[in-house]
């Protein structure tokens, strides 16, 4: 591949082969096409580049000046290609991934851990966003990869369906013998924020919403939410990967017989003609 224009490629081919016929053969085109490209170049520059002789095509003084430019351009081109293909290894590259708290902290961060070693110059940024309008982040250029619900992915984006988040309903271990209806009616339900409908969807799915009597309270970060649940202040949902260590340490128990709500998700990004290796690697490792 070359970034030089077709007329400049024809010019260099004639210099290299010294004949129009030889240049045409090396470029895989007919001689008239080479001649037309050279004439077009001479007309655009307003100079004569070659003089025909018995030994072939000889460069004029102006032709030598253009040759110097082309050789310099090819050298710069080679350096440019090297930088393009070594992005994330020898040159700095920034990539931003946006998604909900549980997905970023529970999956993206641990799954991308080795990416930092393999691509030492890749500046990978994680954006925690639990809102319903993460699509705006990629449309406004604030993120390069976003986590969306599959039905939210527009046609202009490429996407990959990933394993759904699984949410379980959790409460304090001292509640293990309490009736779930009693917990729903009398304890506080914590969610991430007012626009987070996951907890309400969970209760609707299992026909439990009718028992909820108290208003929801909010803590928009996993650590804060889990701390409140472990303190017995209320009950709520956590993604299973976040919840399991707390359950193993007997700081929380699963309510509703451990039934989970699956939340389908997809990675989405704008199509790239040639996806960089580091980009492919990130899309591959996030599952």
C-alpha positions as CSV (number, residue, x, y, z in Angstrom):
1,X,0.0,0.0,0.0
2,X,1.2,3.5,-0.8
3,X,-0.3,6.9,0.1
4,X,1.2,8.5,-3.0
5,X,-1.2,9.4,-5.8
6,X,-1.4,7.3,-9.0
7,X,0.5,9.9,-11.1
8,X,3.3,10.0,-8.5
9,X,3.4,6.2,-8.5
10,X,3.7,6.2,-12.3
11,X,6.5,8.8,-12.0
12,X,8.5,6.6,-9.6
13,X,7.8,3.5,-11.7
14,X,9.2,5.2,-14.9
15,X,12.3,6.4,-12.9
16,X,12.9,2.9,-11.6
17,X,12.3,1.1,-14.9
18,X,13.6,3.9,-17.2
19,X,10.9,3.1,-19.8
20,X,7.1,3.5,-20.0
21,X,6.7,-0.1,-21.0
22,X,8.6,-1.3,-18.0
23,X,6.7,1.0,-15.7
24,X,3.4,-0.2,-17.1
25,X,4.4,-3.9,-16.5
26,X,5.4,-3.2,-12.9
27,X,2.2,-1.3,-12.2
28,X,-0.1,-3.8,-14.0
29,X,-1.6,-1.2,-16.3
30,X,-1.3,-0.4,-20.0
31,X,1.4,2.0,-21.4
32,X,-1.1,4.6,-22.4
33,X,-2.3,4.9,-18.8
34,X,1.3,5.5,-17.6
35,X,1.8,8.1,-20.3
36,X,-1.5,9.9,-19.4
37,X,-0.5,10.0,-15.7
38,X,2.9,11.5,-16.5
39,X,1.4,14.1,-18.8
40,X,-1.2,14.9,-16.2
41,X,1.5,15.4,-13.5
42,X,3.6,17.6,-15.9
43,X,0.5,19.7,-16.7
44,X,-0.4,20.2,-13.1
45,X,3.1,21.1,-12.1
46,X,3.8,23.1,-15.2
47,X,7.2,21.5,-15.9
48,X,8.8,18.7,-18.0
49,X,9.8,15.7,-15.9
50,X,11.4,13.4,-18.5
51,X,13.4,13.7,-21.8
52,X,13.2,10.6,-24.1
53,X,16.5,9.3,-25.2
54,X,17.9,6.1,-26.8
55,X,18.6,4.8,-23.2
56,X,15.1,5.5,-22.1
57,X,13.4,8.2,-20.1
58,X,15.9,10.6,-18.5
59,X,15.0,12.9,-15.7
60,X,15.1,16.7,-16.2
61,X,16.3,19.0,-13.4
62,X,12.7,19.4,-12.4
63,X,12.3,15.7,-12.5
64,X,15.2,15.2,-10.0
65,X,13.5,17.8,-7.7
66,X,10.3,15.8,-7.8
67,X,12.1,12.5,-7.2
68,X,13.7,14.0,-4.1
69,X,10.2,14.9,-2.8
70,X,8.8,11.4,-3.6
71,X,11.7,9.6,-1.8
72,X,11.2,11.8,1.2
73,X,7.4,11.2,1.1
74,X,8.0,7.4,0.9
75,X,10.3,7.5,3.9
76,X,7.8,9.5,5.9
77,X,5.1,7.1,4.7
78,X,7.1,4.1,6.0
79,X,7.4,5.8,9.4
80,X,3.7,6.6,9.4
81,X,2.7,3.0,8.7
82,X,5.0,1.8,11.4
83,X,3.4,4.1,13.9
84,X,-0.1,3.1,12.8
85,X,0.6,-0.6,13.3
86,X,2.5,-0.1,16.5
87,X,-0.2,2.0,18.2
88,X,-0.5,0.9,21.8
89,X,3.0,-0.6,21.8
90,X,5.4,2.1,20.7
91,X,3.1,5.0,20.4
92,X,0.4,6.3,22.7
93,X,-3.2,5.5,21.9
94,X,-6.3,6.4,23.9
95,X,-9.4,4.2,24.0
96,X,-12.5,4.8,26.2
97,X,-15.0,2.1,27.2
98,X,-18.3,3.2,28.8
99,X,-20.7,1.0,30.6
100,X,-22.8,0.4,33.8
101,X,-21.1,0.0,37.1
102,X,-21.5,-3.8,37.5
103,X,-20.3,-4.5,34.0
104,X,-17.3,-2.3,34.1
105,X,-16.1,-3.3,37.6
106,X,-17.2,-6.9,37.4
107,X,-16.1,-7.8,33.9
108,X,-14.4,-5.2,31.8
109,X,-11.7,-4.3,34.3
110,X,-10.7,-7.9,35.2
111,X,-11.0,-9.1,31.6
112,X,-8.8,-6.3,30.3
113,X,-6.2,-6.6,33.0
114,X,-3.7,-8.3,30.6
115,X,-4.3,-5.7,27.9
116,X,-2.2,-3.2,29.9
117,X,0.8,-5.6,29.7
118,X,0.4,-6.5,26.1
119,X,-0.2,-2.9,24.9
120,X,1.9,-0.8,27.3
121,X,1.2,2.5,25.4
122,X,-2.6,1.9,25.2
123,X,-4.2,4.4,27.5
124,X,-7.4,2.6,28.3
125,X,-10.0,4.7,30.1
126,X,-13.1,3.2,31.9
127,X,-16.2,5.4,32.1
128,X,-18.8,4.3,34.7
129,X,-22.3,5.4,33.4
130,X,-25.5,3.8,34.7
131,X,-27.8,6.1,32.7
132,X,-30.1,4.9,29.9
133,X,-28.4,7.2,27.3
134,X,-24.9,5.7,27.0
135,X,-25.5,5.8,23.2
136,X,-25.0,9.5,23.4
137,X,-21.4,9.0,24.7
138,X,-20.3,7.3,21.5
139,X,-22.3,9.6,19.2
140,X,-20.7,12.7,20.8
141,X,-17.2,11.1,20.7
142,X,-16.8,10.8,24.5
143,X,-16.4,7.0,24.3
144,X,-15.1,4.6,21.7
145,X,-16.8,1.4,22.9
146,X,-20.1,1.5,24.8
147,X,-22.1,-1.2,26.6
148,X,-25.8,-1.1,25.5
149,X,-28.9,-3.2,25.5
150,X,-29.0,-5.1,22.2
151,X,-32.2,-3.3,21.1
152,X,-30.5,0.0,21.6
153,X,-27.7,-0.6,19.0
154,X,-28.4,1.4,15.9
155,X,-27.6,0.1,12.4
156,X,-24.6,2.4,11.9
157,X,-22.7,0.7,14.7
158,X,-20.9,-2.6,14.8
159,X,-21.7,-4.7,17.9
160,X,-21.0,-7.9,19.8
161,X,-23.6,-9.6,22.1
162,X,-21.9,-10.5,25.4
163,X,-23.0,-12.7,28.3
164,X,-25.9,-11.0,30.1
165,X,-25.5,-9.6,33.6
166,X,-27.3,-11.7,36.2
167,X,-28.8,-9.9,39.1
168,X,-29.8,-11.5,42.4
169,X,-31.9,-10.1,45.2
170,X,-29.8,-9.8,48.4
171,X,-30.4,-9.1,52.1
172,X,-28.7,-9.3,55.5
173,X,-28.0,-12.9,56.8
174,X,-30.1,-12.2,59.9
175,X,-33.2,-12.2,57.6
176,X,-32.8,-15.8,56.4
177,X,-35.9,-17.0,58.2
178,X,-38.0,-14.0,57.3
179,X,-40.8,-14.2,54.8
180,X,-39.9,-12.4,51.6
181,X,-43.3,-10.6,51.6
182,X,-42.4,-9.2,55.0
183,X,-39.0,-7.9,53.8
184,X,-40.5,-6.3,50.7
185,X,-43.2,-4.5,52.7
186,X,-41.1,-3.3,55.6
187,X,-37.4,-2.9,54.5
188,X,-35.8,-0.3,52.3
189,X,-35.1,-1.1,48.6
190,X,-31.8,0.3,47.4
191,X,-31.1,0.9,43.7
192,X,-28.2,2.8,41.9
193,X,-30.3,5.9,40.9
194,X,-33.8,7.0,40.1
195,X,-33.4,6.0,36.4
196,X,-32.2,2.5,37.3
197,X,-35.2,0.3,36.7
198,X,-33.4,-3.1,37.2
199,X,-34.7,-3.6,40.7
200,X,-38.2,-2.8,39.7
201,X,-37.9,-5.1,36.6
202,X,-36.7,-7.9,38.9
203,X,-39.7,-7.5,41.2
204,X,-42.1,-7.3,38.2
205,X,-40.6,-10.4,36.6
206,X,-41.3,-12.5,39.8
207,X,-44.6,-10.9,40.6
208,X,-43.3,-9.2,43.7
209,X,-43.7,-5.5,42.9
210,X,-47.1,-5.4,44.5
211,X,-45.5,-6.1,47.9
212,X,-43.2,-3.1,47.8
213,X,-44.5,-0.5,50.2
214,X,-41.6,1.9,50.9
215,X,-40.0,4.3,48.4
216,X,-36.7,3.3,46.9
217,X,-33.4,4.8,48.1
218,X,-30.3,5.2,46.0
219,X,-26.5,4.6,46.2
220,X,-25.0,4.9,42.8
221,X,-21.8,2.8,43.3
222,X,-21.3,-0.9,44.0
223,X,-19.2,-0.4,47.1
224,X,-21.6,2.0,48.7
225,X,-24.6,-0.2,47.8
226,X,-23.0,-3.4,49.0
227,X,-21.9,-1.7,52.3
228,X,-25.5,-0.6,53.0
229,X,-26.8,-4.1,52.3
230,X,-24.2,-5.8,54.4
231,X,-25.1,-3.4,57.3
232,X,-28.7,-4.6,57.1
233,X,-30.0,-1.1,56.2
234,X,-32.0,-2.5,53.3
235,X,-32.2,-5.0,50.4
236,X,-31.3,-4.7,46.8
237,X,-29.8,-6.2,43.6
238,X,-26.2,-6.8,42.8
239,X,-24.7,-8.5,39.8
240,X,-23.7,-12.1,40.7
241,X,-20.0,-11.6,40.2
242,X,-20.0,-8.7,42.6
243,X,-22.3,-10.5,45.1
244,X,-20.6,-14.0,45.3
245,X,-17.6,-12.9,47.4
246,X,-19.9,-11.2,49.9
247,X,-22.2,-14.3,50.0
248,X,-19.2,-16.6,50.5
249,X,-18.1,-14.4,53.5
250,X,-21.6,-14.7,54.8
251,X,-22.1,-10.9,54.7
252,X,-25.2,-11.3,52.5
253,X,-27.7,-13.9,51.6
254,X,-29.8,-14.4,48.4
255,X,-33.5,-13.7,48.7
256,X,-36.3,-15.1,46.5
257,X,-34.7,-18.6,46.5
258,X,-31.7,-17.2,44.6
259,X,-33.7,-16.5,41.4
260,X,-31.8,-14.2,39.0
261,X,-32.7,-11.6,36.4
262,X,-30.8,-11.8,33.2
263,X,-30.0,-8.4,31.7
264,X,-28.9,-8.8,28.0
265,X,-26.0,-6.6,26.9
266,X,-23.9,-5.8,23.8
267,X,-20.7,-4.0,23.1
268,X,-21.0,-1.4,20.3
269,X,-18.6,0.8,18.3
270,X,-18.4,2.7,15.1
271,X,-17.2,0.5,12.2
272,X,-13.5,0.7,11.2
273,X,-12.2,-0.3,7.7
274,X,-9.2,-1.9,9.4
275,X,-9.7,-2.5,13.1
276,X,-6.4,-2.0,15.0
277,X,-5.0,-5.1,16.7
278,X,-5.4,-3.6,20.2
279,X,-9.1,-2.8,19.4
280,X,-9.7,-6.3,18.2
281,X,-8.1,-7.7,21.3
282,X,-10.3,-5.7,23.6
283,X,-13.5,-6.7,21.7
284,X,-12.3,-10.3,21.9
285,X,-11.5,-10.5,25.6
286,X,-14.7,-8.8,26.9
287,X,-17.3,-11.5,27.1
